[in-house]
């Protein structure tokens, strides 16, 4: 199984996206961040998912 690594830039982008959305809707920001995390982690088991 592959392992997913977040680069520093990707982690910062994810944080900025979460903070931007949280200004208007905290729950939406939390849910989106969870979906991003889940989607990224699922790629480890299915690297060709979405192709």
Backbone as CSV, one residue per row, in Angstrom:
resi,resn,N_x,N_y,N_z,CA_x,CA_y,CA_z,C_x,C_y,C_z
1,UNK,0.846,-1.175,0.000,0.000,0.000,0.000,0.894,1.241,0.000
2,UNK,0.472,2.227,-0.762,1.224,3.480,-0.841,0.956,4.327,0.404
3,UNK,1.826,5.285,0.628,1.651,6.211,1.745,1.506,7.625,1.178
4,UNK,0.585,8.379,1.739,0.337,9.743,1.293,1.150,10.712,2.157
5,UNK,1.870,11.602,1.502,2.627,12.641,2.200,2.085,14.000,1.768
6,UNK,1.840,14.871,2.727,1.419,16.239,2.438,2.664,17.117,2.418
7,UNK,2.873,17.837,1.321,3.985,18.794,1.285,3.639,19.981,2.182
8,UNK,4.631,20.777,2.508,4.405,21.953,3.329,3.423,22.900,2.633
9,UNK,3.613,23.093,1.326,2.735,23.984,0.568,1.295,23.459,0.556
10,UNK,1.124,22.164,0.351,-0.219,21.577,0.333,-0.884,21.715,1.696
11,UNK,-0.144,21.498,2.760,-0.689,21.649,4.108,-1.105,23.089,4.382
12,UNK,-0.289,24.029,3.939,-0.613,25.442,4.123,-1.836,25.821,3.301
13,UNK,-1.914,25.340,2.070,-3.078,25.615,1.232,-4.351,25.079,1.880
14,UNK,-4.271,23.860,2.379,-5.436,23.251,3.036,-5.864,24.073,4.245
15,UNK,-4.900,24.534,5.015,-5.192,25.362,6.186,-5.839,26.684,5.776
16,UNK,-5.301,27.316,4.733,-5.853,28.595,4.278,-7.275,28.438,3.734
17,UNK,-7.517,27.361,3.033,-8.864,27.088,2.529,-9.826,26.924,3.700
18,UNK,-9.425,26.133,4.685,-10.263,25.895,5.865,-10.561,27.201,6.597
19,UNK,-9.540,28.035,6.773,-9.728,29.300,7.474,-10.632,30.252,6.691
20,UNK,-10.474,30.290,5.380,-11.281,31.170,4.533,-12.761,30.790,4.618
21,UNK,-13.046,29.505,4.495,-14.432,29.048,4.548,-14.999,29.224,5.949
22,UNK,-14.187,29.010,6.970,-14.643,29.127,8.357,-15.090,30.545,8.704
23,UNK,-14.590,31.539,7.982,-15.030,32.909,8.227,-16.527,33.060,8.006
24,UNK,-17.075,32.279,7.090,-18.503,32.343,6.777,-19.299,31.191,7.398
25,UNK,-18.660,30.015,7.486,-19.400,28.836,7.927,-18.418,27.813,8.516
26,UNK,-18.319,27.801,9.825,-17.357,26.929,10.508,-17.626,25.450,10.232
27,UNK,-18.887,25.039,10.302,-19.197,23.623,10.087,-18.855,23.190,8.660
28,UNK,-19.104,24.039,7.694,-18.763,23.708,6.298,-17.253,23.550,6.152
29,UNK,-16.496,24.404,6.834,-15.036,24.322,6.776,-14.543,23.005,7.372
30,UNK,-15.123,22.621,8.483,-14.732,21.364,9.136,-15.082,20.173,8.248
31,UNK,-16.286,20.169,7.709,-16.722,19.062,6.854,-15.873,18.962,5.587
32,UNK,-15.571,20.090,4.981,-14.743,20.072,3.771,-13.351,19.541,4.086
33,UNK,-12.768,19.995,5.184,-11.430,19.536,5.551,-11.426,18.028,5.805
34,UNK,-12.465,17.526,6.431,-12.564,16.080,6.652,-12.674,15.329,5.329
35,UNK,-13.442,15.880,4.391,-13.591,15.229,3.081,-12.281,15.243,2.310
36,UNK,-11.548,16.336,2.396,-10.238,16.404,1.733,-9.311,15.348,2.325
37,UNK,-9.270,15.276,3.648,-8.419,14.291,4.315,-8.796,12.866,3.957
38,UNK,-10.108,12.588,3.939,-10.563,11.243,3.597,-10.211,10.900,2.150
39,UNK,-10.464,11.836,1.252,-10.173,11.591,-0.165,-8.696,11.337,-0.392
40,UNK,-7.859,12.132,0.245,-6.412,11.954,0.088,-5.960,10.616,0.654
41,UNK,-6.472,10.253,1.826,-6.035,8.989,2.430,-6.540,7.785,1.640
42,UNK,-7.696,7.914,0.978,-8.207,6.789,0.198,-7.348,6.523,-1.043
43,UNK,-6.581,7.522,-1.479,-5.705,7.326,-2.638,-4.582,6.331,-2.351
44,UNK,-4.216,6.187,-1.097,-3.144,5.255,-0.748,-3.516,3.825,-1.156
45,UNK,-4.776,3.470,-0.977,-5.215,2.119,-1.319,-5.663,1.971,-2.754
46,UNK,-5.983,3.102,-3.398,-6.482,3.072,-4.777,-5.829,4.208,-5.564
47,UNK,-4.556,4.090,-5.893,-3.830,5.204,-6.516,-4.370,5.639,-7.881
48,UNK,-5.127,4.783,-8.569,-5.659,5.150,-9.888,-7.121,5.583,-9.817
49,UNK,-7.609,5.782,-8.606,-8.994,6.213,-8.400,-9.216,7.560,-9.100
50,UNK,-10.303,7.665,-9.820,-10.629,8.916,-10.481,-10.051,9.067,-11.877
51,UNK,-9.349,8.072,-12.338,-8.781,8.146,-13.703,-9.725,7.575,-14.702
